[in-house]
Amino acid sequence: MLRLSKLTDYATVILSFMAKDDLQVHAAMEIASVTGIALPTVSKVLKLLVNAKVLISTRGAKGGYTLAKEPSKITVASVISALEGPIALTECSISQQGCEQASGCGIRGNWSLINQVIHNALESVTLADMIKPTHAQDVVRRQEVLIPVASLYR
């Protein structure tokens, strides 16, 4: 199962809160209070997001954190990369060195294609998308999309 860490989940919650009023400066204490995430965890996530240039921090009495870009320009992929590192389903998806079985592996290229499709999908979703309300009927109407590997080669 592909699963993101709790810190990445917290980052999306924090950024979604901030995106609702993206011009306001938000203090870590305020974010912790509104989101229900413990202050030490909020501080850790904010630091990681500042280091990844997703957020800007301002010191001083009126300091705090703001989004580095408008919500429609911050992708879910950039948030995941900030917390998790490069998006990769397998080690060979990001490493040119491969693994112990690289010499006899006939599927490495397929994993790279699958990884790219997932990366592209995550790049297509922004914070602006994340804060849009969803409706139960929208979820029901969505259908599973099957993409045959052969179509990825085109």
Summary of the structure (lengths in Angstrom):
residues: 154
radius of gyration: 18.5
end to end distance: 27.7
largest distance: 60.3
contacts: 394
relative contact order: 0.14
helix: 54%
strand: 7%
